[in-house]
C-alpha cells in the first residue's frame, strides 16, 4: 500500500512538472515544455487580438522586430535548442519560409530560455534562412501570455498584415497545416 502511495505521488509530481505553469518557467537548459498537438487554430478576423510589440537582439548580433515587417504576414516561431519537438519541426519551418519568401510572408524565430552557444549551434545545423531573436529571459514569450502559454515550446503564431494574431499552433507544426494557414492568411 505504501509503495502504491509513493508511486502515485511520484506520478503526480512528474505530471505537474510537465504542465509548465507560469510559476515553474523553464530555465536555460530545462527541458520541460507544454506539449501541444501542432494543429493550427485560426482566429476569425473579428476576433483577432493585436500582437504585442516584438523586438530584440538576434542571435547574429543584429536586431529584429515585428514592426519592421508591417503590412506583411509574419510567422513567429518560439523555439529552443533543448527542445526535441523544435528540432523535429525545424525542416518544416525552413521549407515553408523558403517557399513563401518574396510573397509577403516573413519568418522570425524567438529563441526562448536558451544558452546562446547552444542556440547558435542549432541555427548552424538547421540553417533556417530567417533571423531569431535571442529571448533568454523570456520577455517576448511573456508578452504573448494568454495566447501562448509561457512554457509552450515550440509554438507558432501567424500575424496578419494588420499586426493581429491570426493563427497559432502549440507543438510541432506540420507542413500542410502551416503552408495552408500561411497561404490563407496571406491571401486575405
N, C-alpha and C positions, 0 to 999 in steps of 0.2 A: 504494500500500500504506500509506504514512504517513497519507494523508487518511482511509483506512478506519479505521485505528487511532485516530486523533483523534476521528472520528465515533462510534466505539463507546465510547470513553472518555467523551465528552460525554453520550451516551445513558445510560450507567451513572450518571453524576453526577446527571443530571436525574431519573432514576428513584429514586435514593436520596433526593433532596430531597423527593419526593412521599410517601415511605414514612412520614415522620413518626415516626421512632423517638424514644425518650424523651430521647436526648441532643440532639436537634435540635428542641426545643419551639418552636412558632411564637411570635414576639414580637409585640407590638402592631403591627398593620399588615401583618404577614407573612401571605401568602395561601396558605401550604402547609396542606394538610389531608389526613387519611386518608380516602379515598373509600370509601363503602360502597354497598350496593345499596338501602338503605332498608327491607329486609324485616324484619318483626318476628320476633324469636326469643323464643318463650315458654318459660319455665322451669317444669318440674313443681314443684308446691308443696313436695314433699320435698327438692328440690334448690335452693331459693331461699336466697340469702345475705341477711343483714340489710344494709340500706342504711346507709352511714356517716352521721354527723351532718352535716346541711347547714344552714348559716346564714350570713348576711352582709348587708351593706348592699344595698339595692335601688337601681336607677337613679334612683328618685324620692326618694332620701334617707331612706327608711324602712328597716326591717329585715324579713327574711323567713327562715323556717326550715322544714325538713321536719317537725320536731316539732310545729309549730303546726297541722298537718293530720293529727294522729294519728287513726287509725280511718277515714281516707278513702283512696281511691286517689289517688295523686299522679303526674302526668306531669311529668317533669323533661326539659327540652329544653336541650341545650348548643348555643349559637349564637354568632355574631359578625357584626358589620355588614359585615366584609370578605369574608364567605363567600357566594359565589353560590348554592350549594345551600340555605343558610339562608334566603336571600331567597325562593327558589322554594318552600320548604315553609311559610313563614310563614302564607299564607292557609289552608292545611290545618289547622295547629295552631289558628289563630284560630277556624275553623269548628267543629272538634271541641270545643274549650274552651267555646264558646258553647252548643253542643247538649247538653253533659253538665253544664253548670253547674247546681248545685242537686240533682244526682243522686248526690252522694257522691264526685264527682271534682273534683280541683283541679289546676291547671296552675301550674308555676313554671319560669321561664326561668333559665338560667345563662349570662350574657354572659361569654364566655371570651376572655382575651387581646385586649382591645379598648380603644380610646380611648373615654372616657366620652361625649365630644361626638358621636362617630360612632354610638355605641350609642343615645343619646337621639334622634338624628335617625332612626335605624332604627325605634325604638319609635313615634315620632310618625307616621311613614309607614305602618307596619303596624297600629298601634292594636290590639295583641293582646288587650287586655282582662284580662291577668293580669300579675303582677309578675315582674321579673327581678332576680336577684342580680347585682351587678357584681363579677365574679370576675377582674379584670385579672391578678392574679398567677397564677391557675390553681390555687389551693388546693383548691377544691371539686372540680374535674376530677381532680386528683391523688388525692383521697380515693377515687375510683372506679376507680383503677388496677387492672387485672385484669379489670374488667367492661367498661370503656370505655377504649380507648387514649387517652392524654392529648391527642393531636392529632387525634382523630376528631371532626371538626366538619362537619356537625351530627351529633349523637347524641341519641337519645330513650330514656329509661328510664321504665318504668311500675313504680311502687312500690305493692305491695298494701296492704290495710288493716292488716296486721300489721307493716308497715315493711320488707318484704323486696323485693328486686328480682325482679319477676315477668316482665318482658319488656324487650327492648332492640332498638333499630334503629340501625345505623350508616349514616349517609347520610340523605338527604331522605326523610321518610316520605310514604306515600301515604294519602289519605283513608280508603279502605276498610280498609286494614291497621290504621291507628291506631284508627279507630272500632270495628272488630270486636274488637281486642285490649283496648281500654279497657273496652268493654262486658263482655267475657268476664271480665276480672279484677274488675270492679266487682260482677258478679253471682255471684261465687264464694261 
